[in-house]
Amino acid sequence: MKKLSSVQKKQQALVMDVVTTLEQQAMQQLAGVQQCWFSMEYNVFPSSLLVRLQFVEQAALDAAQAVLLPWQKKLSGLLLKKGVVLKDMRKHLVFTLSGPES
């Protein structure tokens, strides 16, 4: 695996901080949240950022779909506080049953 540059390490730390905050809030406010994880390509950040909020079961996922937009706004706001602007916030957060290993 290629070593990360100092800029990439800063990007990773920034995103990790935001995702951790989002995960903590989601676990308190949404039923059935298992974990939050992300993927991105550093050379096209922030447009390549995809955060996934993983749920334990389909019923919890279905119930949470109704509040997906407010959570996308929340992610966008958390990133904006760190100086990262998302052009289309709806592309960067999804609710899923899949884990990072799948």
Biopython code that builds the backbone (N, CA, C, O; Angstrom):
import numpy as np
from Bio.PDB.StructureBuilder import StructureBuilder

atoms = [
    (1, "MET", "N", (0.840, -1.177, 0.000)),
    (1, "MET", "CA", (0.000, 0.000, 0.000)),
    (1, "MET", "C", (0.882, 1.236, 0.000)),
    (1, "MET", "O", (1.890, 1.295, 0.705)),
    (2, "LYS", "N", (0.501, 2.202, -0.781)),
    (2, "LYS", "CA", (1.260, 3.440, -0.911)),
    (2, "LYS", "C", (1.177, 4.256, 0.378)),
    (2, "LYS", "O", (0.127, 4.338, 1.015)),
    (3, "LYS", "N", (2.291, 4.845, 0.739)),
    (3, "LYS", "CA", (2.335, 5.680, 1.939)),
    (3, "LYS", "C", (1.590, 6.986, 1.695)),
    (3, "LYS", "O", (1.654, 7.548, 0.602)),
    (4, "LEU", "N", (0.878, 7.468, 2.720)),
    (4, "LEU", "CA", (0.118, 8.706, 2.591)),
    (4, "LEU", "C", (1.013, 9.925, 2.779)),
    (4, "LEU", "O", (1.911, 9.930, 3.622)),
    (5, "SER", "N", (0.753, 10.961, 1.977)),
    (5, "SER", "CA", (1.481, 12.216, 2.132)),
    (5, "SER", "C", (0.948, 12.948, 3.365)),
    (5, "SER", "O", (-0.056, 12.535, 3.945)),
    (6, "SER", "N", (1.600, 14.011, 3.758)),
    (6, "SER", "CA", (1.149, 14.764, 4.931)),
    (6, "SER", "C", (-0.228, 15.384, 4.690)),
    (6, "SER", "O", (-1.040, 15.453, 5.613)),
    (7, "VAL", "N", (-0.500, 15.836, 3.465)),
    (7, "VAL", "CA", (-1.818, 16.391, 3.136)),
    (7, "VAL", "C", (-2.885, 15.302, 3.231)),
    (7, "VAL", "O", (-3.973, 15.538, 3.755)),
    (8, "GLN", "N", (-2.574, 14.128, 2.732)),
    (8, "GLN", "CA", (-3.523, 13.017, 2.783)),
    (8, "GLN", "C", (-3.781, 12.580, 4.221)),
    (8, "GLN", "O", (-4.905, 12.220, 4.570)),
    (9, "LYS", "N", (-2.748, 12.612, 5.052)),
    (9, "LYS", "CA", (-2.921, 12.269, 6.471)),
    (9, "LYS", "C", (-3.833, 13.279, 7.154)),
    (9, "LYS", "O", (-4.652, 12.904, 7.993)),
    (10, "LYS", "N", (-3.702, 14.561, 6.803)),
    (10, "LYS", "CA", (-4.576, 15.591, 7.363)),
    (10, "LYS", "C", (-6.015, 15.376, 6.908)),
    (10, "LYS", "O", (-6.946, 15.512, 7.702)),
    (11, "GLN", "N", (-6.199, 15.039, 5.629)),
    (11, "GLN", "CA", (-7.537, 14.768, 5.104)),
    (11, "GLN", "C", (-8.155, 13.581, 5.838)),
    (11, "GLN", "O", (-9.321, 13.625, 6.231)),
    (12, "GLN", "N", (-7.379, 12.537, 6.019)),
    (12, "GLN", "CA", (-7.869, 11.338, 6.682)),
    (12, "GLN", "C", (-8.248, 11.645, 8.136)),
    (12, "GLN", "O", (-9.292, 11.193, 8.606)),
    (13, "ALA", "N", (-7.428, 12.395, 8.840)),
    (13, "ALA", "CA", (-7.720, 12.746, 10.235)),
    (13, "ALA", "C", (-8.980, 13.594, 10.327)),
    (13, "ALA", "O", (-9.804, 13.385, 11.217)),
    (14, "LEU", "N", (-9.135, 14.546, 9.417)),
    (14, "LEU", "CA", (-10.309, 15.412, 9.391)),
    (14, "LEU", "C", (-11.574, 14.585, 9.176)),
    (14, "LEU", "O", (-12.554, 14.742, 9.905)),
    (15, "VAL", "N", (-11.551, 13.710, 8.181)),
    (15, "VAL", "CA", (-12.723, 12.882, 7.877)),
    (15, "VAL", "C", (-12.998, 11.916, 9.020)),
    (15, "VAL", "O", (-14.156, 11.695, 9.376)),
    (16, "MET", "N", (-11.958, 11.342, 9.596)),
    (16, "MET", "CA", (-12.134, 10.408, 10.711)),
    (16, "MET", "C", (-12.803, 11.105, 11.899)),
    (16, "MET", "O", (-13.667, 10.520, 12.552)),
    (17, "ASP", "N", (-12.414, 12.334, 12.178)),
    (17, "ASP", "CA", (-13.001, 13.103, 13.263)),
    (17, "ASP", "C", (-14.488, 13.354, 13.004)),
    (17, "ASP", "O", (-15.316, 13.173, 13.897)),
    (18, "VAL", "N", (-14.821, 13.768, 11.786)),
    (18, "VAL", "CA", (-16.214, 14.042, 11.423)),
    (18, "VAL", "C", (-17.050, 12.757, 11.460)),
    (18, "VAL", "O", (-18.166, 12.763, 11.979)),
    (19, "VAL", "N", (-16.530, 11.683, 10.926)),
    (19, "VAL", "CA", (-17.263, 10.417, 10.885)),
    (19, "VAL", "C", (-17.480, 9.874, 12.303)),
    (19, "VAL", "O", (-18.542, 9.327, 12.598)),
    (20, "THR", "N", (-16.497, 10.021, 13.166)),
    (20, "THR", "CA", (-16.636, 9.584, 14.559)),
    (20, "THR", "C", (-17.738, 10.380, 15.263)),
    (20, "THR", "O", (-18.551, 9.806, 15.988)),
    (21, "THR", "N", (-17.766, 11.688, 15.053)),
    (21, "THR", "CA", (-18.807, 12.533, 15.636)),
    (21, "THR", "C", (-20.179, 12.120, 15.117)),
    (21, "THR", "O", (-21.129, 11.992, 15.889)),
    (22, "LEU", "N", (-20.277, 11.914, 13.810)),
    (22, "LEU", "CA", (-21.549, 11.503, 13.199)),
    (22, "LEU", "C", (-21.998, 10.150, 13.749)),
    (22, "LEU", "O", (-23.177, 9.951, 14.042)),
    (23, "GLU", "N", (-21.060, 9.232, 13.886)),
    (23, "GLU", "CA", (-21.376, 7.898, 14.402)),
    (23, "GLU", "C", (-21.908, 7.972, 15.838)),
    (23, "GLU", "O", (-22.880, 7.296, 16.175)),
    (24, "GLN", "N", (-21.280, 8.781, 16.671)),
    (24, "GLN", "CA", (-21.728, 8.922, 18.059)),
    (24, "GLN", "C", (-23.145, 9.494, 18.117)),
    (24, "GLN", "O", (-23.981, 9.014, 18.883)),
    (25, "GLN", "N", (-23.410, 10.512, 17.311)),
    (25, "GLN", "CA", (-24.744, 11.108, 17.274)),
    (25, "GLN", "C", (-25.778, 10.105, 16.768)),
    (25, "GLN", "O", (-26.880, 10.017, 17.310)),
    (26, "ALA", "N", (-25.424, 9.360, 15.740)),
    (26, "ALA", "CA", (-26.349, 8.381, 15.155)),
    (26, "ALA", "C", (-26.681, 7.275, 16.145)),
    (26, "ALA", "O", (-27.831, 6.843, 16.228)),
    (27, "MET", "N", (-25.690, 6.815, 16.894)),
    (27, "MET", "CA", (-25.934, 5.748, 17.868)),
    (27, "MET", "C", (-26.878, 6.221, 18.974)),
    (27, "MET", "O", (-27.623, 5.420, 19.539)),
    (28, "GLN", "N", (-26.847, 7.507, 19.282)),
    (28, "GLN", "CA", (-27.732, 8.046, 20.310)),
    (28, "GLN", "C", (-29.138, 8.308, 19.769)),
    (28, "GLN", "O", (-30.118, 8.170, 20.501)),
    (29, "GLN", "N", (-29.242, 8.685, 18.497)),
    (29, "GLN", "CA", (-30.512, 9.175, 17.969)),
    (29, "GLN", "C", (-31.254, 8.209, 17.041)),
    (29, "GLN", "O", (-32.457, 8.363, 16.829)),
    (30, "LEU", "N", (-30.568, 7.240, 16.500)),
    (30, "LEU", "CA", (-31.204, 6.293, 15.570)),
    (30, "LEU", "C", (-31.123, 4.878, 16.133)),
    (30, "LEU", "O", (-30.099, 4.474, 16.684)),
    (31, "ALA", "N", (-32.204, 4.140, 15.988)),
    (31, "ALA", "CA", (-32.235, 2.754, 16.464)),
    (31, "ALA", "C", (-31.531, 1.835, 15.472)),
    (31, "ALA", "O", (-31.690, 1.983, 14.261)),
    (32, "GLY", "N", (-30.757, 0.892, 15.987)),
    (32, "GLY", "CA", (-30.159, -0.148, 15.155)),
    (32, "GLY", "C", (-28.876, 0.222, 14.433)),
    (32, "GLY", "O", (-28.460, -0.501, 13.527)),
    (33, "VAL", "N", (-28.240, 1.317, 14.800)),
    (33, "VAL", "CA", (-26.975, 1.695, 14.157)),
    (33, "VAL", "C", (-25.866, 0.796, 14.686)),
    (33, "VAL", "O", (-25.718, 0.626, 15.896)),
    (34, "GLN", "N", (-25.093, 0.226, 13.776)),
    (34, "GLN", "CA", (-23.986, -0.643, 14.172)),
    (34, "GLN", "C", (-22.669, 0.119, 14.147)),
    (34, "GLN", "O", (-21.907, 0.079, 15.114)),
    (35, "GLN", "N", (-22.397, 0.815, 13.041)),
    (35, "GLN", "CA", (-21.158, 1.569, 12.914)),
    (35, "GLN", "C", (-21.248, 2.529, 11.739)),
    (35, "GLN", "O", (-22.169, 2.464, 10.925)),
    (36, "CYS", "N", (-20.272, 3.417, 11.675)),
    (36, "CYS", "CA", (-20.171, 4.362, 10.576)),
    (36, "CYS", "C", (-18.772, 4.221, 9.997)),
    (36, "CYS", "O", (-17.796, 4.145, 10.744)),
    (37, "TRP", "N", (-18.668, 4.184, 8.689)),
    (37, "TRP", "CA", (-17.353, 4.056, 8.053)),
    (37, "TRP", "C", (-17.349, 4.816, 6.739)),
    (37, "TRP", "O", (-18.400, 5.196, 6.224)),
    (38, "PHE", "N", (-16.163, 5.031, 6.205)),
    (38, "PHE", "CA", (-16.046, 5.851, 5.002)),
    (38, "PHE", "C", (-14.998, 5.305, 4.053)),
    (38, "PHE", "O", (-14.132, 4.513, 4.426)),
    (39, "SER", "N", (-15.107, 5.758, 2.806)),
    (39, "SER", "CA", (-14.081, 5.490, 1.796)),
    (39, "SER", "C", (-13.896, 6.760, 0.985)),
    (39, "SER", "O", (-14.823, 7.560, 0.851)),
    (40, "MET", "N", (-12.709, 6.944, 0.450)),
    (40, "MET", "CA", (-12.449, 8.111, -0.388)),
    (40, "MET", "C", (-11.167, 7.891, -1.175)),
    (40, "MET", "O", (-10.307, 7.093, -0.804)),
    (41, "GLU", "N", (-11.072, 8.623, -2.265)),
    (41, "GLU", "CA", (-9.850, 8.666, -3.048)),
    (41, "GLU", "C", (-9.226, 10.028, -2.767)),
    (41, "GLU", "O", (-9.840, 11.064, -3.025)),
    (42, "TYR", "N", (-8.023, 10.025, -2.246)),
    (42, "TYR", "CA", (-7.404, 11.267, -1.791)),
    (42, "TYR", "C", (-7.194, 12.285, -2.906)),
    (42, "TYR", "O", (-7.281, 13.491, -2.675)),
    (43, "ASN", "N", (-6.919, 11.801, -4.112)),
    (43, "ASN", "CA", (-6.631, 12.742, -5.213)),
    (43, "ASN", "C", (-7.876, 13.458, -5.730)),
    (43, "ASN", "O", (-7.749, 14.424, -6.482)),
    (44, "VAL", "N", (-9.073, 13.015, -5.350)),
    (44, "VAL", "CA", (-10.308, 13.703, -5.741)),
    (44, "VAL", "C", (-11.191, 13.986, -4.524)),
    (44, "VAL", "O", (-12.418, 13.933, -4.605)),
    (45, "PHE", "N", (-10.552, 14.283, -3.412)),
    (45, "PHE", "CA", (-11.270, 14.658, -2.195)),
    (45, "PHE", "C", (-11.700, 16.108, -2.308)),
    (45, "PHE", "O", (-10.900, 16.918, -2.777)),
    (46, "PRO", "N", (-12.897, 16.494, -1.915)),
    (46, "PRO", "CA", (-13.915, 15.763, -1.175)),
    (46, "PRO", "C", (-14.973, 15.079, -2.037)),
    (46, "PRO", "O", (-15.852, 14.406, -1.500)),
    (47, "SER", "N", (-14.911, 15.232, -3.356)),
    (47, "SER", "CA", (-15.983, 14.672, -4.193)),
    (47, "SER", "C", (-16.055, 13.148, -4.124)),
    (47, "SER", "O", (-17.111, 12.576, -4.393)),
    (48, "SER", "N", (-14.962, 12.481, -3.774)),
    (48, "SER", "CA", (-14.965, 11.023, -3.720)),
    (48, "SER", "C", (-15.383, 10.471, -2.360)),
    (48, "SER", "O", (-15.516, 9.256, -2.210)),
    (49, "LEU", "N", (-15.590, 11.318, -1.384)),
    (49, "LEU", "CA", (-15.940, 10.862, -0.040)),
    (49, "LEU", "C", (-17.310, 10.190, -0.030)),
    (49, "LEU", "O", (-18.284, 10.741, -0.542)),
    (50, "LEU", "N", (-17.376, 8.996, 0.557)),
    (50, "LEU", "CA", (-18.638, 8.300, 0.741)),
    (50, "LEU", "C", (-18.663, 7.743, 2.163)),
    (50, "LEU", "O", (-17.869, 6.870, 2.516)),
    (51, "VAL", "N", (-19.574, 8.254, 2.959)),
    (51, "VAL", "CA", (-19.741, 7.811, 4.340)),
    (51, "VAL", "C", (-20.938, 6.876, 4.369)),
    (51, "VAL", "O", (-21.987, 7.159, 3.790)),
    (52, "ARG", "N", (-20.757, 5.755, 5.056)),
    (52, "ARG", "CA", (-21.836, 4.772, 5.160)),
    (52, "ARG", "C", (-22.195, 4.586, 6.628)),
    (52, "ARG", "O", (-21.325, 4.364, 7.470)),
    (53, "LEU", "N", (-23.464, 4.677, 6.916)),
    (53, "LEU", "CA", (-23.975, 4.437, 8.261)),
    (53, "LEU", "C", (-24.611, 3.055, 8.222)),
    (53, "LEU", "O", (-25.651, 2.854, 7.595)),
    (54, "GLN", "N", (-23.978, 2.114, 8.895)),
    (54, "GLN", "CA", (-24.393, 0.714, 8.825)),
    (54, "GLN", "C", (-25.393, 0.376, 9.922)),
    (54, "GLN", "O", (-25.202, 0.723, 11.088)),
    (55, "PHE", "N", (-26.458, -0.305, 9.526)),
    (55, "PHE", "CA", (-27.499, -0.727, 10.458)),
    (55, "PHE", "C", (-27.440, -2.233, 10.664)),
    (55, "PHE", "O", (-26.937, -2.971, 9.817)),
    (56, "VAL", "N", (-27.965, -2.678, 11.806)),
    (56, "VAL", "CA", (-27.920, -4.078, 12.185)),
    (56, "VAL", "C", (-28.903, -4.920, 11.375)),
    (56, "VAL", "O", (-28.584, -6.037, 10.969)),
    (57, "GLU", "N", (-30.115, -4.372, 11.140)),
    (57, "GLU", "CA", (-31.147, -5.160, 10.464)),
    (57, "GLU", "C", (-31.950, -4.299, 9.485)),
    (57, "GLU", "O", (-31.932, -3.070, 9.554)),
    (58, "GLN", "N", (-32.642, -4.964, 8.587)),
    (58, "GLN", "CA", (-33.407, -4.292, 7.542)),
    (58, "GLN", "C", (-34.498, -3.391, 8.109)),
    (58, "GLN", "O", (-34.739, -2.310, 7.570)),
    (59, "ALA", "N", (-35.159, -3.809, 9.177)),
    (59, "ALA", "CA", (-36.239, -3.003, 9.754)),
    (59, "ALA", "C", (-35.714, -1.658, 10.257)),
    (59, "ALA", "O", (-36.359, -0.630, 10.054)),
    (60, "ALA", "N", (-34.568, -1.654, 10.901)),
    (60, "ALA", "CA", (-33.966, -0.406, 11.391)),
    (60, "ALA", "C", (-33.541, 0.475, 10.217)),
    (60, "ALA", "O", (-33.697, 1.696, 10.258)),
    (61, "LEU", "N", (-33.010, -0.147, 9.181)),
    (61, "LEU", "CA", (-32.609, 0.591, 7.978)),
    (61, "LEU", "C", (-33.814, 1.240, 7.312)),
    (61, "LEU", "O", (-33.765, 2.409, 6.930)),
    (62, "ASP", "N", (-34.894, 0.477, 7.175)),
    (62, "ASP", "CA", (-36.113, 1.008, 6.559)),
    (62, "ASP", "C", (-36.675, 2.179, 7.358)),
    (62, "ASP", "O", (-37.109, 3.176, 6.780)),
    (63, "ALA", "N", (-36.670, 2.062, 8.683)),
    (63, "ALA", "CA", (-37.183, 3.128, 9.542)),
    (63, "ALA", "C", (-36.324, 4.390, 9.425)),
    (63, "ALA", "O", (-36.847, 5.503, 9.481)),
    (64, "ALA", "N", (-35.031, 4.223, 9.268)),
    (64, "ALA", "CA", (-34.108, 5.363, 9.218)),
    (64, "ALA", "C", (-34.127, 6.076, 7.859)),
    (64, "ALA", "O", (-33.740, 7.243, 7.784)),
    (65, "GLN", "N", (-34.555, 5.423, 6.810)),
    (65, "GLN", "CA", (-34.546, 6.038, 5.481)),
    (65, "GLN", "C", (-35.324, 7.356, 5.442)),
    (65, "GLN", "O", (-35.004, 8.247, 4.656)),
    (66, "ALA", "N", (-36.332, 7.472, 6.283)),
    (66, "ALA", "CA", (-37.151, 8.694, 6.319)),
    (66, "ALA", "C", (-36.358, 9.912, 6.794)),
    (66, "ALA", "O", (-36.720, 11.047, 6.479)),
    (67, "VAL", "N", (-35.282, 9.686, 7.547)),
    (67, "VAL", "CA", (-34.488, 10.806, 8.075)),
    (67, "VAL", "C", (-33.102, 10.890, 7.424)),
    (67, "VAL", "O", (-32.192, 11.515, 7.967)),
    (68, "LEU", "N", (-32.953, 10.265, 6.276)),
    (68, "LEU", "CA", (-31.656, 10.290, 5.585)),
    (68, "LEU", "C", (-31.230, 11.715, 5.220)),
    (68, "LEU", "O", (-30.078, 12.084, 5.452)),
    (69, "LEU", "N", (-32.124, 12.514, 4.660)),
    (69, "LEU", "CA", (-31.761, 13.874, 4.242)),
    (69, "LEU", "C", (-31.245, 14.734, 5.398)),
    (69, "LEU", "O", (-30.223, 15.400, 5.234)),
    (70, "PRO", "N", (-31.910, 14.747, 6.566)),
    (70, "PRO", "CA", (-31.351, 15.530, 7.677)),
    (70, "PRO", "C", (-29.956, 15.049, 8.107)),
    (70, "PRO", "O", (-29.126, 15.854, 8.529)),
    (71, "TRP", "N", (-29.704, 13.761, 8.002)),
    (71, "TRP", "CA", (-28.371, 13.241, 8.354)),
    (71, "TRP", "C", (-27.341, 13.623, 7.299)),
    (71, "TRP", "O", (-26.179, 13.860, 7.630)),
    (72, "GLN", "N", (-27.749, 13.686, 6.034)),
    (72, "GLN", "CA", (-26.845, 14.157, 4.986)),
    (72, "GLN", "C", (-26.492, 15.621, 5.233)),
    (72, "GLN", "O", (-25.345, 16.027, 5.048)),
    (73, "LYS", "N", (-27.471, 16.404, 5.648)),
    (73, "LYS", "CA", (-27.227, 17.807, 5.984)),
    (73, "LYS", "C", (-26.290, 17.921, 7.183)),
    (73, "LYS", "O", (-25.426, 18.796, 7.232)),
    (74, "LYS", "N", (-26.476, 17.028, 8.142)),
    (74, "LYS", "CA", (-25.626, 17.032, 9.339)),
    (74, "LYS", "C", (-24.175, 16.746, 8.955)),
    (74, "LYS", "O", (-23.260, 17.414, 9.437)),
    (75, "LEU", "N", (-23.964, 15.757, 8.094)),
    (75, "LEU", "CA", (-22.601, 15.447, 7.625)),
    (75, "LEU", "C", (-22.002, 16.646, 6.912)),
    (75, "LEU", "O", (-20.853, 17.011, 7.159)),
    (76, "SER", "N", (-22.772, 17.253, 6.035)),
    (76, "SER", "CA", (-22.304, 18.422, 5.294)),
    (76, "SER", "C", (-21.923, 19.556, 6.255)),
    (76, "SER", "O", (-20.898, 20.211, 6.067)),
    (77, "GLY", "N", (-22.743, 19.783, 7.274)),
    (77, "GLY", "CA", (-22.469, 20.829, 8.255)),
    (77, "GLY", "C", (-21.210, 20.557, 9.063)),
    (77, "GLY", "O", (-20.419, 21.466, 9.313)),
    (78, "LEU", "N", (-21.024, 19.295, 9.474)),
    (78, "LEU", "CA", (-19.824, 18.932, 10.231)),
    (78, "LEU", "C", (-18.565, 19.135, 9.389)),
    (78, "LEU", "O", (-17.545, 19.605, 9.893)),
    (79, "LEU", "N", (-18.639, 18.780, 8.114)),
    (79, "LEU", "CA", (-17.489, 18.977, 7.231)),
    (79, "LEU", "C", (-17.246, 20.464, 6.970)),
    (79, "LEU", "O", (-16.102, 20.911, 6.900)),
    (80, "LEU", "N", (-18.331, 21.219, 6.829)),
    (80, "LEU", "CA", (-18.202, 22.654, 6.582)),
    (80, "LEU", "C", (-17.493, 23.347, 7.746)),
    (80, "LEU", "O", (-16.699, 24.263, 7.531)),
    (81, "LYS", "N", (-17.774, 22.916, 8.968)),
    (81, "LYS", "CA", (-17.092, 23.472, 10.140)),
    (81, "LYS", "C", (-15.583, 23.227, 10.087)),
    (81, "LYS", "O", (-14.805, 23.973, 10.681)),
    (82, "LYS", "N", (-15.179, 22.176, 9.370)),
    (82, "LYS", "CA", (-13.764, 21.847, 9.221)),
    (82, "LYS", "C", (-13.172, 22.454, 7.946)),
    (82, "LYS", "O", (-11.997, 22.251, 7.638)),
    (83, "GLY", "N", (-14.005, 23.204, 7.206)),
    (83, "GLY", "CA", (-13.510, 23.861, 6.003)),
    (83, "GLY", "C", (-13.666, 23.064, 4.724)),
    (83, "GLY", "O", (-13.070, 23.415, 3.705)),
    (84, "VAL", "N", (-14.452, 22.002, 4.754)),
    (84, "VAL", "CA", (-14.659, 21.160, 3.574)),
    (84, "VAL", "C", (-16.072, 21.392, 3.053)),
    (84, "VAL", "O", (-17.046, 21.211, 3.784)),
    (85, "VAL", "N", (-16.181, 21.792, 1.790)),
    (85, "VAL", "CA", (-17.481, 22.067, 1.184)),
    (85, "VAL", "C", (-17.844, 20.918, 0.240)),
    (85, "VAL", "O", (-17.074, 20.549, -0.647)),
    (86, "LEU", "N", (-19.047, 20.360, 0.462)),
    (86, "LEU", "CA", (-19.558, 19.319, -0.431)),
    (86, "LEU", "C", (-20.501, 19.964, -1.434)),
    (86, "LEU", "O", (-21.401, 20.712, -1.052)),
    (87, "LYS", "N", (-20.298, 19.679, -2.717)),
    (87, "LYS", "CA", (-21.159, 20.276, -3.744)),
    (87, "LYS", "C", (-22.575, 19.715, -3.689)),
    (87, "LYS", "O", (-23.543, 20.470, -3.783)),
    (88, "ASP", "N", (-22.705, 18.411, -3.539)),
    (88, "ASP", "CA", (-24.019, 17.778, -3.446)),
    (88, "ASP", "C", (-24.009, 16.827, -2.258)),
    (88, "ASP", "O", (-23.520, 15.702, -2.358)),
    (89, "MET", "N", (-24.551, 17.285, -1.134)),
    (89, "MET", "CA", (-24.469, 16.515, 0.108)),
    (89, "MET", "C", (-25.147, 15.155, 0.014)),
    (89, "MET", "O", (-24.813, 14.248, 0.777)),
    (90, "ARG", "N", (-26.096, 14.996, -0.910)),
    (90, "ARG", "CA", (-26.833, 13.735, -1.018)),
    (90, "ARG", "C", (-25.976, 12.595, -1.555)),
    (90, "ARG", "O", (-26.351, 11.430, -1.418)),
    (91, "LYS", "N", (-24.851, 12.901, -2.154)),
    (91, "LYS", "CA", (-23.993, 11.867, -2.729)),
    (91, "LYS", "C", (-22.996, 11.292, -1.723)),
    (91, "LYS", "O", (-22.299, 10.327, -2.038)),
    (92, "HIS", "N", (-22.913, 11.860, -0.531)),
    (92, "HIS", "CA", (-21.810, 11.519, 0.358)),
    (92, "HIS", "C", (-22.185, 10.723, 1.599)),
    (92, "HIS", "O", (-21.299, 10.332, 2.360)),
    (93, "LEU", "N", (-23.467, 10.471, 1.826)),
    (93, "LEU", "CA", (-23.884, 9.660, 2.963)),
    (93, "LEU", "C", (-24.991, 8.718, 2.532)),
    (93, "LEU", "O", (-25.979, 9.133, 1.926)),
    (94, "VAL", "N", (-24.813, 7.446, 2.852)),
    (94, "VAL", "CA", (-25.849, 6.445, 2.580)),
    (94, "VAL", "C", (-26.055, 5.591, 3.829)),
    (94, "VAL", "O", (-25.141, 5.417, 4.635)),
    (95, "PHE", "N", (-27.261, 5.065, 3.973)),
    (95, "PHE", "CA", (-27.580, 4.100, 5.010)),
    (95, "PHE", "C", (-27.502, 2.722, 4.370)),
    (95, "PHE", "O", (-27.977, 2.538, 3.250)),
    (96, "THR", "N", (-26.911, 1.751, 5.061)),
    (96, "THR", "CA", (-26.674, 0.451, 4.467)),
    (96, "THR", "C", (-26.697, -0.666, 5.524)),
    (96, "THR", "O", (-26.649, -0.401, 6.726)),
    (97, "LEU", "N", (-26.770, -1.897, 5.057)),
    (97, "LEU", "CA", (-26.596, -3.061, 5.913)),
    (97, "LEU", "C", (-25.204, -3.662, 5.739)),
    (97, "LEU", "O", (-24.770, -4.480, 6.549)),
    (98, "SER", "N", (-24.505, -3.250, 4.674)),
    (98, "SER", "CA", (-23.185, -3.791, 4.350)),
    (98, "SER", "C", (-22.101, -3.195, 5.245)),
    (98, "SER", "O", (-22.137, -2.016, 5.595)),
    (99, "GLY", "N", (-21.147, -4.032, 5.600)),
    (99, "GLY", "CA", (-20.014, -3.583, 6.399)),
    (99, "GLY", "C", (-18.817, -3.273, 5.524)),
    (99, "GLY", "O", (-18.854, -3.518, 4.318)),
    (100, "PRO", "N", (-17.755, -2.739, 6.109)),
    (100, "PRO", "CA", (-16.572, -2.378, 5.325)),
    (100, "PRO", "C", (-15.871, -3.581, 4.700)),
    (100, "PRO", "O", (-15.145, -3.430, 3.718)),
    (101, "GLU", "N", (-16.078, -4.756, 5.251)),
    (101, "GLU", "CA", (-15.407, -5.956, 4.730)),
    (101, "GLU", "C", (-16.112, -6.551, 3.525)),
    (101, "GLU", "O", (-15.548, -7.416, 2.854)),
    (102, "SER", "N", (-17.363, -6.101, 3.222)),
    (102, "SER", "CA", (-18.087, -6.682, 2.090)),
    (102, "SER", "C", (-17.845, -5.961, 0.800)),
    (102, "SER", "O", (-18.392, -6.344, -0.234)),
]
sb = StructureBuilder()
sb.init_structure("model")
sb.init_model(0)
sb.init_chain("A")
sb.init_seg("    ")
for serial, (resi, resn, name, xyz) in enumerate(atoms, 1):
    if name == "N":
        sb.init_residue(resn, " ", resi, " ")
    sb.init_atom(name, np.array(xyz, "f"), 0.0, 1.0, " ", f" {name:<3s}", serial, name[0])
structure = sb.get_structure()
